[in-house]
């Protein structure tokens, strides 16, 4: 109810404010929308005796933007996310409209060389491995509450951010003694860091560092999380047909009373041949290992793992999905895309192994993803995917699925922007 009231108040104030003349009220407004529809057939449990799970998701977004003053930009985006039929009745209401983004952006206030963004906003950086709004996939997007200071100059672009992902703080409208007796210490989940981007000729470099702090103490005397992630990525184009991408990151800190020292290494190379084909090979290594004293499993909470570790999403929640064994992902990617032709075809092949062994077993299995994408207008695309997964030692074991049939998953989707 509070969020809906907030949205109404903001909308009403903007339309009725007497700061502007009547002529200016309707000027410089920007309205946009997006609809994502996807139907899926899910048979990822490696058990042929169970039926396929069929469902359809829908994500609808509407946004509006207005320059309030010469250097002050206001943006609001609302989102509705649903699974067909989950209301349970034709007259039920999910009451799930939410403010996906809502912020004010001060453009070089007081003539300082920075923009200051305050509110709720998306974060998409670099390859989106570490920060992603999940734009093309999740039917519930990811955005953050906080403040971001942005600077673009002739040498580099840098964002400095301070975010809150969870809080135990309360809003008290009327100060009465009984309300304050239940207040707990300021327990927030925060992320503070920076992201720097620089282009040097045909090379793009991203340097970043951020500190995650969860002040909650599930184990008395130890914060649930205090961890620093630092990394660098490089994309280099060496000829018109050949380019590479490298990423390196480290995590150091504590998960409750366990020390963590983890790492990620990604090496990729791509070659364009016969004009219309793009062939890529790559290796992603995410460290693993945990015991009573240490947890060295690489843990990336805010990235887009769906884009990297197979479309079937067996590895979007590491370390849980690998039981702290880490992940070694070897892959080959082949893409056919023809200039001025609306259809493209992608084939991705993965071999998933653990980073450390368990009972002398290393292999999770093999995945193949075949994706067709058809652009039927400048604002709309249709996708159809067919994916299979062959489980191997680890996934067949009692520690994981304990099944040996081939996994299957498929979807068809459309996304329209207006």
C-alpha positions, 0 to 999 in steps of 0.5 A: 500500500505504501509503495502504491501511495508513493507512486500516486503522490509522485505522479500527482505532484509532477502533473499538478505542480505550479512550478511550471507554466501550463504550457511547460507541464506537457513538454519534454515528457518521455514515456516508454514501455516493455512487455516480456512474455515467455512460455517454458517447458521444464524437464530439468530434474533428470527424471523421465517418470515426472511430467514436464512443467509448463508455465508462462511468465509475463513482465510489464514495465512502464516508465516516464521521464521528465527534466524538472529543471535545466540540470535535474532529471526525474525518472520513474519505472513501474513493473508488474511480474506474474505467472499465468494463473497464479492469482488462483481466480479470475477475480483475484488480484496479486497486488504486485505492482512495484517501483522498479526504478525511481530516482532523481539525477542531478546533472553537474549540480553547482557546476561540479564535474559529477552527476549525482543519482539518488533513489532506486536504479539499475546497475549494469556494468561491463560484461554484466557478470558482477552487476546486472539488472537481468534485462532480457531474462528474469521476469522480476528485474534487479535494482538497488536503493542508494546513491551513485556519483558519476563522472565522465571525462576525456580519460575514463568514466567512473561511478562511485556507489553506496547501496542498501539491499536490506534494512531492519530500520523502521519508519516511525511516523509518530514518536511514542515510547513503546515503538522505540523499545523494539528498535534493533541496532542499525542492521543493513546489507550494504554495498559500497564501491566503484566501477571505472571504464576506460577505452584505449584504442581498440581495447576496453578496460574495466576496473572495479572494487566493492565491499559487501557488509551484512551487519546481521549476526546469525552467529553472535559476534560475527557479521554474516558477511564482510567481503571485498570483491576486486577485479579487472576485465579487458576486451581487445580487438586485434583485427576486424575478425578477432577479439578476446575477453579476459576477466579476473576477480578476487574476493577476500573477507569473512562469511560469518566466522569463516575466512574467504579467499576466492577467485574468478578467471575467465578467458575467451577468444572469438573469431569471425569467419565466412563473414556471417559466423562467429566462433568463440571458445572460453573457460570460466574458473570459479574457485571452490572449497569450504570447511569449518574454518574457511569458505573459498567458493567464489560467490557473485550475488548480483551478476547475470549468471544465466548469460554465462553458465548455460541457459538451463540455469543449473548454476545461477546460485553458486555456491549453493548449486555446486555445494561449495565445489566451485565451477570450471566451465569449458564452452564453445559458442557458434553464432550465425548472423547475417547482415540485414537479415532478421534471423540469427542462430546461436549454438552454445556447448558447455562442459561443466566440472567442479573446481575441486573434487568430491569423492574423486568426482569432478564432472557435473555434465554437458549442456547444449543450448540452441537459440533462434532469434527473430527480429520482426521489428525495430522494437520486438524480437521472438526467441525460441530455445531448445536445451539439453543437459547430460548429467555426469558423476556429480549430478548423478550422485546422492549429493545432487539429483541422484538421477541419470536421465537427460534433462530437457528445457525449452522456451519461446518468448517475445519482447516488445518495447514501445 
